[in-house]
Every structure is written in C-alpha cells, then in structure tokens.
Amino acid sequence: GVIVVDEDYKYRKVFGQVVCSFRYGREEDEVMGLNFQKDLYLVSEQVFPPPEKQTTTKLQDRLLRKLGANAYPFTFTLPASSPASVMLQP
C-alpha cells in the first residue's frame, strides 16, 4: 500500500492494522440495536516513518509518482498462524 502523510504529521508515528470483521445474524436484528460481529486483529505495524528502505511493487511506484513527495510505501506481512478459514459460533 501507499500512505499520504500531511505536513502536520511529519513528526508523529502512524500505525496501520489488518482487521477482519465477520458479520452474522439477520439484518433486522441490527436495526433493533443488536450487534452480531466478531473482529480478528491480525497485524498492527508502524507505517510512518518508514522503518527501513523497502522494495516496492509496480503499483506502488506508480502511486508514489502520482501522489508526490508526501507518499510513502508500506507492506503488511501476515503471520504464519493466520487462519485460512474461520467458523463463527455465537
């Protein structure tokens, strides 16, 4: 991915997360205020300032040229223990 950082945030740290939200149940129940959702937090990493120089993909290169000097590339590496599938039990 590519993040664009505003000038006001140049001296702050920016973190990114990969979160899977699983929704289940009926839509009518959600209108009544019931929430049927489970969240799975997979990765949380610092994306700015960039921790080190990294290789970029063709898409990231094109976005970096288009978005200008305030754009920075980042990648997330999912852990090996990430599930391939999930079964929800309310």
Secondary structure, DSSP 8 states (H G I E B T S, - for coil): -EEE--GGGTTS-EEEEEEEEEE-S-HHHHHTT---EEEEEEEEEEEES-SS-----HHHHHHHHHH-TTEEE------TT--S------
